[in-house]
Amino acid sequence: MSYISSAAWHWRTAASFVDKILKGAKPADIPIQQPTNFELAINLKSANMLGIIIPQSLLQRADEVIE
């Protein structure tokens, strides 16, 4: 199970930083941004191998379920 920020968010943020730097901004002057959206991924195969039962309500909330 993992709870991480979206990979797409990281790419968009990186592109924004590169754009600002290429336009002349100093990297030290660019504010740090924190992710606002997170994704929940659950690996059912690993959970079953470890004997962990994942509640159905948690599976429904997950963005990605790996079977």
C-alpha positions in Angstrom: 0.0 0.0 0.0 1.3 3.4 -0.8 0.0 6.9 -0.3 2.0 9.3 -2.6 1.6 12.5 -4.5 0.6 12.2 -8.2 3.4 11.7 -10.7 1.6 14.1 -13.1 1.8 16.8 -10.4 5.6 16.4 -10.2 6.0 16.7 -14.0 3.8 19.9 -14.1 5.7 21.4 -11.2 9.1 20.6 -12.7 8.0 22.2 -16.0 6.8 25.3 -14.1 10.2 25.6 -12.4 12.1 25.1 -15.6 10.0 27.8 -17.3 10.6 30.3 -14.5 14.3 29.6 -14.5 14.6 30.0 -18.3 12.8 33.3 -18.1 15.5 34.6 -15.7 14.3 33.8 -12.2 16.9 32.7 -9.7 16.2 29.2 -8.4 16.6 30.4 -4.8 13.8 32.9 -5.3 11.3 30.3 -6.5 9.0 29.2 -3.7 8.8 25.5 -2.7 5.4 24.0 -3.5 3.8 21.1 -1.6 1.6 18.6 -3.3 -2.1 19.0 -2.7 -3.4 15.7 -4.3 -2.3 12.2 -3.3 -3.0 8.8 -4.7 -3.6 5.6 -2.8 -2.4 2.4 -4.5 -3.0 -1.1 -3.0 -1.2 -4.2 -4.1 -3.7 -7.1 -3.3 -1.3 -9.8 -4.4 1.3 -8.8 -1.8 -1.4 -8.3 0.8 -2.8 -11.8 0.2 0.7 -13.3 0.3 1.2 -11.6 3.7 -2.2 -12.7 5.0 -3.5 -9.1 5.2 -7.2 -8.5 4.6 -7.9 -5.1 3.1 -11.4 -3.8 3.9 -13.7 -3.3 0.9 -14.3 0.3 1.9 -10.5 1.0 1.6 -10.4 -0.8 -1.8 -13.2 1.4 -3.1 -11.3 4.6 -2.0 -8.0 3.5 -3.7 -7.0 5.2 -6.9 -5.2 2.0 -8.1 -5.7 -1.6 -7.0 -3.0 -4.1 -8.3 -4.4 -7.6 -8.4 
